[in-house]
Amino acid sequence: MKDELSNRLSNAPVVPLIGENDAGRAVATANALSQGGLSVIEVVMRSDDAQKGMEAIIQQTEGLLVGAGTVLTLDQCKSVLDSGAQFIVCPGLVDEIVTYCLGKDVPIYPGTMTAGEVQRAYAMGLREVKFFPASLAGGVPMLKALGSVFREMRFMPTGGVSAGNLAEFLALPSVLACGGSWLTPAAAVEAGDYSQITQLASEAVDIAKSARA
Ligand code: 3PG
């Protein structure tokens, strides 16, 4: 799983976030992203029905790698894994979640924003972490500083990333991929404007190609 995830992220280093209560809309959003060239998707657990939306995506789509984001507790982590989540993303660094995922060989991206947190993640054996909230935590200059000392660590900046600054983040060799909700605007999802979502995904793929060229 880890290798497959790494391959996909090196081809298209962008992870769109889906935060949708309605399972039908979650599936349509995931398909729209996939049509635009993004096949690694994070479904954020921020509403009562988010997990059902993730399950629907896993059951009703093909060719996607679907992870659960905004995972706050170990119980929640176990539950989303039971539902079929293929990777876990957390806003912060919770040791018991990291240890559990490492033990099960499940890719885990805990949120970090300080050198202390990155070092703790490093000590636990992680070499890939989320950097959150990327823009408020110092953005590209902070990532350059962290990357210069944690030379083996790769970061997934999320929080404040958009089509406008994606290229700057992806130009850093320490950046594994960028995550964000700009690819799934709530208004477009509510209006059923899935072509806009495909368009945003395909624009992100193009930006990533030029940034990594
Ligand atoms: C996250 O859960 O990683 C962030 O809330 C996403 O931030 P964004 O909405 O600015 O992309």
Boltz pocket constraint, residues with backbone or C-beta under 6 A from the ligand:
constraints:
  - pocket:
      binder: B
      contacts: [[A, 17], [A, 44], [A, 69], [A, 70], [A, 132], [A, 158], [A, 159], [A, 160], [A, 161], [A, 179], [A, 180], [A, 181], [A, 182]]
      max_distance: 6.0
